[in-house]
Amino acid sequence: MIHRLVTVPLNGFNFQKELNIIKQIAINNFYNVKIINKILNHKLYRKAINLVYPFVKENKTYSLITYIGQASNNIARFFAKLNLNIAFKLIIQQAN
């Protein structure tokens, strides 16, 4: 309910009215109002942080190398230190 309160655009009066309803439901279910205030403050804080520092998904690019055992793992670890992503491919030999 608090998530809906924070995400649905409401004017000040309707926001307070909805908050009072949520608090009354909490009291009726033997919850402390402090818990509601704490959750609300946390939600508002996270919303403010997301507005200031929006999440930007980073597109990762991968380089493909043939897997040849432990040497491939060592190479991948070396490139990981340089922020390069490595994907392995297997060479499957067909039996004649």
Buried (B, 14 or more C-beta within 10 A) or exposed (E): EBEEBBEEEBEEEEBEEBBEEBBEEBEEEEEEEEEBBEBBEEBEEEEEEEEEEEEEEEEEEEEEBEBEEEEBEEBBEEBEEEEEEBEBEEEEEEEE
